[in-house]
């Protein structure tokens, strides 16, 4: 996460964080959430997306030979499950793009900021047993 994002993170709240450690941890939590979302998207594309494209390989050959909207419509009608798989992958990728873009452009909303602070406090309370503690709370020297 670049310094511009942490500045927009501090501006997004109505009350500024007085604890710089908590501010760094919230910024790291946003960064970890971003990585996890992209990792989940990659997992979807490697599993469901690949299987869906493989199931549509003959229809894709037809599209390459002579693309028509009728061919797309027939593929949608007769191959609903593979098309829903591709739709899921595209939808999750677009959702991640919109989420990350809104954080970059507009910062974090005050309600989401409170939620992130509560998540950081839960991670701190759980301690080293929490799976995200190492990436969010552990200070690297």
PLY file of the C-alpha trace (Angstrom):
ply
format ascii 1.0
element vertex 141
property float x
property float y
property float z
element edge 140
property int vertex1
property int vertex2
end_header
0.00 0.00 0.00
1.45 3.35 -0.95
1.57 6.42 1.31
-1.20 8.15 -0.66
-3.66 5.43 0.40
-2.74 5.78 4.06
-3.29 9.54 3.77
-6.74 9.00 2.24
-7.35 6.43 4.99
-6.68 9.03 7.66
-8.85 11.65 5.92
-11.83 9.29 5.55
-12.62 9.21 9.25
-14.55 11.92 11.05
-12.31 11.50 14.11
-8.60 11.03 13.37
-6.81 8.07 14.88
-4.62 9.17 17.74
-2.68 5.90 17.79
-0.26 5.66 14.84
0.24 1.94 15.56
-3.49 1.28 15.15
-3.49 3.34 11.95
-0.65 1.23 10.50
-2.45 -1.95 11.52
-5.69 -0.85 9.85
-3.75 -0.01 6.68
-2.08 -3.44 6.80
-5.46 -5.12 7.31
-6.77 -3.39 4.17
-3.68 -4.55 2.30
-4.11 -8.14 3.54
-7.80 -8.10 2.58
-6.86 -6.88 -0.90
-4.32 -9.69 -1.35
-6.80 -12.28 -0.07
-9.49 -11.06 -2.47
-7.13 -11.31 -5.44
-5.95 -14.72 -4.27
-9.58 -15.89 -4.08
-10.22 -14.52 -7.58
-7.18 -16.38 -8.94
-8.38 -19.56 -7.23
-11.82 -19.18 -8.84
-10.32 -18.66 -12.29
-7.95 -21.62 -11.89
-10.73 -23.98 -10.78
-14.22 -23.00 -11.90
-13.08 -20.72 -14.73
-10.79 -23.30 -16.27
-13.40 -26.07 -16.01
-16.06 -23.81 -17.52
-13.86 -22.75 -20.44
-12.91 -26.39 -21.03
-16.60 -27.35 -21.15
-17.21 -24.61 -23.73
-14.21 -25.42 -25.94
-16.30 -26.55 -28.94
-18.53 -23.46 -28.70
-15.47 -21.22 -28.44
-14.13 -22.82 -31.64
-17.42 -21.91 -33.31
-17.12 -18.32 -32.02
-13.59 -18.04 -33.40
-14.65 -19.42 -36.80
-17.68 -17.16 -37.22
-18.73 -14.97 -34.32
-22.43 -14.19 -34.18
-24.67 -13.19 -31.32
-26.87 -16.17 -32.19
-23.95 -18.49 -31.37
-23.50 -16.73 -28.02
-27.23 -17.03 -27.31
-27.26 -20.75 -28.15
-24.23 -21.27 -25.89
-26.01 -19.46 -23.06
-29.17 -21.50 -23.48
-27.61 -24.95 -23.81
-24.58 -24.58 -21.53
-25.97 -22.84 -18.48
-23.66 -24.29 -15.83
-20.37 -23.45 -17.59
-21.69 -19.97 -18.44
-22.70 -19.45 -14.79
-19.17 -20.51 -13.78
-17.61 -17.94 -16.09
-20.15 -15.37 -14.91
-19.19 -16.04 -11.29
-15.49 -15.60 -12.07
-16.09 -12.36 -13.99
-18.44 -11.02 -11.30
-16.00 -11.69 -8.45
-13.12 -10.14 -10.40
-15.19 -7.03 -11.16
-16.32 -6.79 -7.53
-12.69 -6.89 -6.37
-11.73 -4.23 -8.92
-14.57 -1.92 -7.86
-13.82 -2.44 -4.14
-10.11 -1.74 -4.55
-10.75 1.24 -6.85
-13.19 2.81 -4.41
-10.65 2.54 -1.60
-7.92 4.06 -3.77
-10.10 6.88 -5.11
-12.37 7.74 -2.18
-10.66 6.22 0.86
-12.40 4.18 3.52
-15.85 5.22 4.70
-16.26 5.97 8.42
-18.48 2.93 9.00
-16.04 0.61 7.24
-13.20 2.24 9.17
-14.94 1.45 12.48
-15.41 -2.11 11.30
-11.72 -2.39 10.39
-10.70 -0.98 13.79
-12.92 -3.56 15.51
-11.36 -6.32 13.40
-7.87 -5.16 14.35
-8.85 -5.10 18.03
-10.22 -8.67 17.75
-6.97 -9.77 16.12
-5.00 -8.09 18.92
-7.20 -9.70 21.58
-6.77 -13.17 20.08
-3.01 -12.70 19.85
-0.67 -14.97 17.96
-3.36 -17.66 17.60
-5.23 -15.51 15.06
-4.28 -16.40 11.45
-3.91 -12.73 10.44
-1.93 -11.60 13.52
1.41 -12.13 11.80
0.52 -9.85 8.88
-1.51 -7.22 10.71
-0.21 -6.80 14.26
3.36 -8.07 14.25
5.79 -5.15 14.05
8.74 -5.78 11.77
11.93 -4.04 12.78
0 1
1 2
2 3
3 4
4 5
5 6
6 7
7 8
8 9
9 10
10 11
11 12
12 13
13 14
14 15
15 16
16 17
17 18
18 19
19 20
20 21
21 22
22 23
23 24
24 25
25 26
26 27
27 28
28 29
29 30
30 31
31 32
32 33
33 34
34 35
35 36
36 37
37 38
38 39
39 40
40 41
41 42
42 43
43 44
44 45
45 46
46 47
47 48
48 49
49 50
50 51
51 52
52 53
53 54
54 55
55 56
56 57
57 58
58 59
59 60
60 61
61 62
62 63
63 64
64 65
65 66
66 67
67 68
68 69
69 70
70 71
71 72
72 73
73 74
74 75
75 76
76 77
77 78
78 79
79 80
80 81
81 82
82 83
83 84
84 85
85 86
86 87
87 88
88 89
89 90
90 91
91 92
92 93
93 94
94 95
95 96
96 97
97 98
98 99
99 100
100 101
101 102
102 103
103 104
104 105
105 106
106 107
107 108
108 109
109 110
110 111
111 112
112 113
113 114
114 115
115 116
116 117
117 118
118 119
119 120
120 121
121 122
122 123
123 124
124 125
125 126
126 127
127 128
128 129
129 130
130 131
131 132
132 133
133 134
134 135
135 136
136 137
137 138
138 139
139 140
